């Protein structure tokens, strides 16, 4: 780090030069504090680890220093199994460690990751219910050279869910590819069936865009390890924006005029799709603009007053930055617009003329049932929001990305939002992420996966989340049948996509 700083010592003044030097000074101080932290526990981490226990312990010190200095919503730990396995294999070969000892070390690390706690504000707990911190541990997948990245430690990580019992942290995330070793895929399926504690991501999609040395930050956000960071942006309530468009900027819950210059829909006749879509696009200009401006200000201030020195000290000198924006309420928007387009939707007004509810006559297609009429609307909404995000300059020239993800905040979004043309009732929770509306996906799990698969990953490079709930009995009668069927579903759900290729020598 000192060499990184000194490399630019004699350059003419520029804002980038000054910030680079200042931030590297802070990183050097943080690394010295990290060394002192380890010494307080009786360890000298000034040299490289000499065995598996030290490799894991040294890594945990880096994580401990990070969570002591920041209370981020997502404090993910990376993609560790292959790194650890080099040490485990050497120790097993020279007889200084046995398999029981190796498993015990991984169990101990997972226990440490599970007991992390932060002092959270009430507002934080309202948005992120359950006090998550997403200590996401990414695993499996393939290298660009075609070799599997599954190791013995990949199995050890899954075994912790048996030894220690199920838990949400660390958020174990498997980079799935249909060509993963059969035994590993079946073990993943078995542990999923028994514990419901594994998340799966598409390795072909991630590897095609981000390369083979990527990991998940937060819940579904991929980035290249040690070479990239994300300015977290939570998500914009795209569903509420639709109601604002209909009411001309008035809040459907309070009646307050939130933004000026927008005309509400007039009359009590059926809503016209083209008219509503035009109003929605105009409203999204204001909503997205306000949203991204807030993110730029937040992250400028965070870097200035709470710079993440130890985390950045463990990254390359120059890194790629993304602005991780997001969208909430996608299924509600898609179904509501489909209702307006294919059925007859009549607005219901209060005494002030505010639209507070809707009466819908006739049938309409719904997102999540592999029906292109509704699914195409969902994909268009995602693309439209992302296009508006791309049009706005980002802090530190960050690359704008978007997620379709709401895992822990569905209740709070729902409470703040009114009724919809789709029939979604006032104050009720949103469906999570890119999920269809609760109870609306009537054609089964595969149909919902096909609907979600129509969303363009290029418009949601921060990740697309589908949360499916199924009982083991729904997968088959015997445990073996359940395992094979779940493997088949995952194989079908994650297929290669060459539309966003990554060249390791050229970047994007």
N, C-alpha and C positions, 0 to 999 in steps of 0.2 A: 504493500500500500504506500509505503514511503517512496518507493521507486516510481509508482504511478503518479504520485503527487509531484515529484521532482522532474518528471519527464517534461512537464510544461512550465518549468520555473522561469524561463527567460523569454516567454512570449509577450508580445504587446498586450496592453490591457484590453479586455473585453468582458462583458457581463458573464459569459460562459466560463472564461478563464478564472475570474474571481470566485464564482460559485463553485467551480470544480475544485479549486485549491482549498476553499473553506470547508466544503463537504468532506474532502479527503482528510483534512486535519481532524474533523470530528470523528471520522471513521477510525483513524489511528488511535485517538483517545479511547474510543469504544473497545478496540481490540486489547488495549492495555487493561481496561476494566474487566474484560472477559478473562484475561489471564489471572487477574487478582481474584475474580470470582472462583475460578477453579482452584487456586491456591488455598482459598478459605475452606475448601473441602478436602485439602490434602493432595491435590493433583497438580502436576506441572505440565501444562499443555503447550509449552513453548516449542516442543519438538513433535514430530509425527507420532501417531499411535503405533505401538509395537505389537499389539495383539487385538483379538476381536473385542474383548472387554473394553479396552481403551478406545477402540474405534467408535463403539457405541457410546461410551461415556463422554468422549470428546464432542461427539455430535450433539448429545443431549445438553452439554454445557452451552453450545451455541444457541440451541432452542430456548434453554432456560434464560439466558441473557436477553433474548428477543422478547419473551413474554414478560420479563421483569421490566423492560423499558417501554413496551407498548401494550395497549389493551385493544388491539384491533379486532374487528368482527371476525376476521379470518387470520389465523396464525398457523398456516399449513407447514408441514415439515419436509415435504419433497418426495423424492423417489430413491429410497435408501437401500432396498434389499440387495441389489447387485453389488453396491459398494461394500456393504457389511459382509456379503458372502465371500468376497475375496479373503477377508481376514478369517472368517469361520473355516473355510476350506483349508487354509494354511495351518491353523491351529489343530484342526481335526487330523490332518495328515501327519503333523509332528508329534501328536499324542498329548498335547497340553490342554486339550478340551475334548469332551465327548458330546454326543448329540443332546443328551439331557441338559448339559451345561449351556449349550448353544440356545436351546429353547428357553431356558430360564433367563438368559440375558435379554432375549426379545420380549418375553413376558414382563420383565422388570421395566423395560423401556415403555411398553404399552401402558403399564400401570402409571408411570410418571406422566404420560400424555393424558391419561384419563383424569388425573386429579388436579390439573390446571384450573385455577379459578381467578376471575377478575372481579373487581368492584365496578359494577355497572350502574349507570344512571337509570332512573325509572323510564325515561324516554327510550333508552336503548332496549330495555326489556320489553317494552310495548311493541317495538318494531321487530326485534329478533327474539321471539318467545323461546323459552327453554335455555337461555344463556349459552348459546353455541359459541364455539371458537374455532371450529373447523380445523382441527389438527390433522388435515388430510394427508394420508400416506398413500402415494400412488405406486402401483406395482404392475408387473407383467408387460404385455405388449411385445413388439419386435424392434430390432435394430434395423437401420436402413440397409444393412448388408444381408438381411434375411434371417439372422439368428434370433432365436427366442430370448427374451430378457427374463424369463421365468427361472428362478434359482431355488435352491433348497430353502433359503430364507423367505421366499415368497410363500412356501408352504408353512413355514414357522409363523409368519404373520397371521395367516388364516387360523392356525391352531390356537392362537391366543384367544379366539372367540369361544373355543371349547374349554380351554384351561381356566379362563377368567370369567366366562359368561359374556353374553351380548352387551354391547354398549354403543352409544352414538359416536364416541370419540375413542381413538382417532377415527376419522372418517375414511375407512379403508375403501380405496377406489381401484378397481381393476381395469386396466386398459385391455379391452376385449378384442380378440381377433379370432375368426373361425379356425385359423391354423395354429392356435396355441396348442401345446401338448394336451392330448386327450385326458390324461390322468389329472392334470391341473384343472382343466375345465370342469371335470366331474367333481373334483374336490370343492371348487368354488360353488358349484350348484348345490352340493350337499350342505355346505356351511350356510349358504343363503336360505335354504329351506329350513334349516334348524335354528337359525339366529335372526334372520331378516336384518343383517347388519353390514351388507356389502353394497357398494354403489358400483355401477358399471359405466364405462365410457368407451367410445368408439376409437380404438387405436388407429385404424386406417385413416379416419378423418383427422385426428390430431397429428399423427405422424406426417401426413401429406402436407399439412400447413406449418406445423411448428417444429418438425424434425423429431428424431427418436429420443432425444434427451430432454423430454418435456415432463412436466408434472402439473397436477391440479392445485391451483391456489384458490382457497375458499371452497366452493361446492362443485362447480363445474367448469371453472375458468382455467384453460390450459396456458402454460407459458414455459419458455425454455429455462431450464434450471441454471441459476447463477448469472444469467444473461438478460433477464427481463424482470420488470415489476409492473404492477397494476395500480393505478389510482382508482380505488373502489368507488362506484357510483350508485350502489343500491339499484333503485328502479323507479321509473315514472309510471303513474297510474293512468295507463292508456284507456282504461274503461271509463274512469271518471271524466277524462277529456272528452269522450263521446257525449256524455250528458251535458257537459259545459257547452259543447257545440250546439246541441239542441236548444239549450236555454240562453244562448247568447252571452255566455260568461258568468251567469248567475249560478251560485252553488245550490244544488238540488236539495241539500239538507238544511242549510241555514237561510237560504234566500238572498244571501249577500251577493252584491255585484263584485266579483273578484277581478275581472278584467273588463276594460272599457273598449268600445269600438266594435263590438260584435252584436249582430242582430239575431234575436231568437227566431225559431221556427214559428210561423204564424198559422192560426186556424186550428180546427179540431179534426180535419180530414186525415186520411192516411198519410203517413210520412212518405216523402219521395226519396228514393235511394240516392239518386244523383245529387239532389239538393243537400241531403244529409252528409254525403261523402265529401262534397265540396266544403261544407262548413267544418267538417271534422279535420280535413287537411289544414284549413286555415287556423283552427284552434291548436292543432299540433305544432304549428310554427311557433306560436307563443309559448306553449307548454314546454316543448323541447328546448327552445331558446332560454327560457327561465331556468330550466333544469340544468342544462350544461353550464350556464353562467354560474350557478350556485356551486357546481362541482369544481369549476376552475378556481373560484375564490376559496373554497374549502381546502383544496390541496395546495394552493399557494400558501395559505396561512399555516397549514400543517407542516410543510417543509420549512417554513420560517421559524415557527415556534416549537415544533416537536419533531424535528428531523429524525428519521429512523436510522441512526448512525450505525448501530451494530448489525442490523439487517443488511444495510447497503455495504458494510465492510466485508460481508461474506459474498458479495457479488463482484462482477467484473468492473473495471474502472469506468467504462462507457457501456450503458445498457439501453435496451429497448424499453420504452414506456408505453403502456396502453391506458386509455381512459375507459374503464369498465362500466359502461352505461347498462341499463336494463329496462325491461318492459313488464308490467304487471297487468293482469286481467285480459290476456289475449283471447281466451276462449269466450269470454263474455262479449267482447267487441265483435268477434267473428259471428257468433250466434245472433247477436242483436242486429248487425248489418244484414245477415242472411234473412232474418225475420222481416226487416224493412223491405228487402228486395223481392222476396218470394211469397210473402204473406201480406196482410194488411195490418198496419200498426197505427192505432189511434192514440194520441197523447191525452193524458188526463191531467187537468190543471187545478191548482188551488185557487183561492179567491183573489190572489195577486197576479194570476196568469202564469205562474211558474209550473212547468211540467214536473209532476212528482210521481207519476206512474204511467203505465201503458196498458192498452187493451189490444191484444193480438188475435186476429181472426185468420184461420187457415193454417195449413202445415208449412213448415220450412225446413231446409236441411240444416244439420248441426255439425259442427267441427268435432272430429274424433271418431267418425263412422266411415272413414275412407270415402267420403262424398266430395268430389272435386268442387262442387258449388260452394260449400262452406270452407273447405280446406284452402281453396285458392284465395278466399277473402282473408283468412288468417295469414297466409304467406305474404299477401299484399300489404297488410297492416305492418308486419315485421319489416318488410322492405322499405315502406314509406317512412317509418320512424327512423330507421337506420340512415336513410338518405338525408333526412333533416339533421341528424346528429353529425354526419360527415361534413355538412356544409359549414359547421361552426369551428373556428380555430380552437385548438386545445392547449391547455397549460403544458409548457415544456415540450411542445410539438408532439404530444402523445398521440398514438394511433387510436382512433375511436373504434370501440367494439361495443357489442350489445349482447346481453344474455336474455333468455326467456326463462326466468327463474324466480319463483317466490316459494321458498320452502317453509320459512318460519314466520312470514308476515301476512299470511292469507287472512287471518282474523282481523288484524288491525286495518288492512285495506278495505275489507268488507264493511266494517263498522263505520267507516268514513264515507261510504258510497251508497247512493240511492238505488231505486229500482230500474230495471232495464227492459227494453222491448223483447228480449229473449225470455223473459219470465223470471230472471234472477231477482230475488227479493232484496229490498232495502236492508242494509246492515248485516247481511249474511256473508260468510267467508267466501273468498275467491277460491277457485281451483288452483292447485299448486303448479307453478311453472308453465310449461306448454301443455299441461293436461287438459283434456276436454272438461266441460262443466260436470260437476258431480252428478252422476246418475244419468247423464245424457248419452254417454257412449254405450249404445245398446247392441253393438255388433261385436263386442268382445275385445280382448287385449290386442290381438294382432291388428284389427282395424284401427284402433287408437294409435298403435305404433306406426302404421302406414300414414295416418294423417299427420302425425308429428314429423315423419320423415320427409314430408313435402315442404317443410320450412327450409329455406336456403341457409346452409351453414355460413356462407359468405356474408349473410346479413346478421349473423349471430355468432361471431367468432369467440365470444365470451362464454358460449355454452348454451345448450338447449336441454331442459330437464323434463323428463317424463317419470312420474312416480306411479307405479302400478302396484295394486294390492291384490294378492291372490292367495287362497289357502293352499297348503300342500296337496290336499285332496283334489283340488281343481286341476292339478298337474298330472294326476294319475293315481292309481290304486296302490301300487307298491312303491317303496322308496326308490328302487332302481328306475321304475318308469317315470317317476317324478323328476329324477336327476336328468335322465335322457331328454325329457320334454323341455325342461328349463334350458338345457344346453342348446337344444334346437331353436328355441325362441330367441335366445341371445345371439346365436349365429345368424338368424334371419334378420334380427334388428340392427346389427352393426355390419354394414357392407362397405367396401371401399368406394371412395369418391375422389376422382382425379380433378375435380373442378377448382381446387385451390392448392396447387402443388407448391411445395417448398423445396428449394435447392440449397443444400447445406453450404455450398461455396459462395452463393450469391445472396442468400437471405430470401426475402419475399419475391 
